[in-house]
């Protein structure tokens, strides 16, 4: 657990960017757990699985063919042999991921996969319960947050850079709703681990957050 670094936090807090940068800097594996839940959500949508039906969910998970592979500076998400890295990144799939991640069967399956991937250590694990549940004994834990307004602004900027149109108020409403859903669910709710270092990135860019974490790691 000395070489597992967990970075938890709400949607839009900068976890993905900072985790990728940190993994590249340390030559660690970047474990994008949020992408795994999005991929399972996509599979459920494609198969028309009723999430309230445990038998249907169990059958889907039994046949789940999900892999994370290194890509061009990122992690490729491969579902049933298809690269779904782009398809899972919509705001809609984020909401689906939030719903499906509350299902015990899904969390158990993906927790096992995540722990298998990290069994050899040297991993930067990004998600919402990495430091509290999946790698509760990890030595290095961080909780990366930012104000809802700032997170909505960042998301809007990302969409505009891709040439996509969106309304700030709609994005803000989605973020607030997802924060509520993630933090109030009964199973593995979004929260900082008691021994995690809290980072408010509202007025920090990704490089500043990275430098802060590297400094903290050096001290340990």
N, C-alpha and C positions, 0 to 999 in steps of 0.2 A: 504493500500500500504506500510505500515511500515514493514510488514513481507513478502514482496516479494523481492527477490534478482534476478536481471537479469545479465546474463553473455553472452555477444555477442562476435562474432569474426569470423574470417575465418576458413575454414576447416584445421584441423591439428594443431590448436593453443593450444590445451589442454583443451578446454571447457568441454568436456564430463568427462574427468578424474577428473578435479578440481570440477566440479559441483556435481558429485557423492560424492566426499569426503566431500565437504561442507555440502551437504544435510544430510549426515550421521552424521557429527559432530554436527549439529544443531538440528537433528531430524526433518528435513523438508522433504517435498515431492520433489523428483527430477523430473522436467518436461523436458523431452527430446523432444523438438519440432522438431529437425532435423530428429529424427526417425519417427515422424508423417508424415513428407513430403516424406520421403523415402518409407513409407508404402503405401501412396497414389500413389506414382510412381510405386510401385510394383503392386498395384491393376490395374492401367492403363495398364501396360504391360501384365498382365495376361488376361485382358478382351479385349485387342487389341483396346483400346480407342484412337481415333484420337484427340490429344491434341489441334488441331486447330479447332475442331468442338465443339462449346460451348454446344450444345444440348447433345452430348455424354458425355462431362465432367459433366454437370449438372445431368444427369441420374446416372452416377457413384457415384457422391457425395450424391445424394438422398438416395442411398442404402448403403452408407458407414457404415461399422460396425467396428469401430476402438477403441481399448481400450489400456490404459497403466496400467500395473499391477506390483506390487512389485515382484522382483525376488530375486535371491541369490546375494545381494549386488548390484543389478542393476535394471533397469526397463524392464519388459517384454513387447514387442509390440505384441498385439494380433489383427489379421486382419481376420474378418469373422470366428472367433473361432479358428484360427490357429496361433500358436506362430511363428512369422516371424522375431524374433529378430536377428537371424543369417543371414537369407536370404537378409535382407536389407542393410547389412554392406559392400557390395562390392563397389569398386571404380566406377563401372558402375552405380550402383543404386544412388551413390552420384551425378553423373552427371545428372541422370534422375530427382532426387529431385531438383536440381538447376533449371532445365527447368520447372518443374511442379509448383514450388513455385512462378514463375513469373506470373501465371495465376490468375486473380482477383477472380474468383469463388472459386478456391482452397484456396487462402489466407483468404478469408472471412469465409469459412467453418471452417478451422482449427484455425483461430483466435478466433472464437466463442467457439470452443471446449476447447482451451487453457485457455480462460478466465473463462469458467465454472469450469474447474479443479482447477483453482487458486482462485476461489471465496471466499474460507475460509481462504486464506492467508497461511503463513508458507510454501512458495514454493521457490525453486531455479529453475529459468526458464532459460534454455540454448537455444541459437539459433542465429539468425542473425538480428532480428528486435524486440527482446524482450523489450529493453530499449527505442527504438525509436517509436514503433507502438503498440505492443500488451499490454505492461505495461508501457506506456509512463510516468505515474505518480508515478511509483515505486520510493521509496526513495533510494534504494541501487542498483547502476548500475556499471557494470564493462565491459570493452572491452579488451578481452584477445587475444593477437596477438603474432606472431613470424615470423622470416624471412621465405620466401618461401623455401629456401634451408634447413633450420632446420626442417620445417614441412615435407618436403619430406623425410628427413633422418629418422624422427620418424615413418612415415608411412611405410617406407621400413623395419625398425626394427620390427614393429608390424607384418608385413606379414611374415618375416623370422621366427618369434617366432611361427607362426601358421603353419610353414612348406610350405608356399607358395612362389613361385618365382616371382620376379618382377625386373624391371630395374629402377634405380634411375632417369635417364633422363625422362623416361615415366611418372613416378609419379610426378616429378617436373613440367612437361608440363601440366599434368592434374590439378595440384594445381593452377598454373598460369592462366590457362583457366577458372577454376571455380571462382577464385578471380575476374577475369574480368567480367564474366557473372553475378555474385552476386552483384557486386558493381556498374554496369552500367545499370541494369534493371530499368525500369520506376517505378515499384511498389515495395515499401518498400526495397530499395537497402541496401546492407550491408554497414553500417557506424556506427561510435560510436555516441551515444547520446551526446549532448552538455554537459550534467551534469554527464557523465560516467567517472569513473577512468580508465585510459588506463594503461594496464600492458603488457610489452614486455617480454615474457617468453623465448626468444631465449637462454638465459643463466641461466634460472631458472628451477628447477625441480618442479614437481607437489606439493610436500610438501612445498616448498618455496613459491609458489604462494598461496597455501591455507593459510599459516601463514600470508602472507601479507594481504589477504582479511579479515581474522579473526581480525587482528590488526586494520584494517580500520573500521570494523563493531563495534569493541569495542569503538573506538574513537567517533563514531556517537551515 
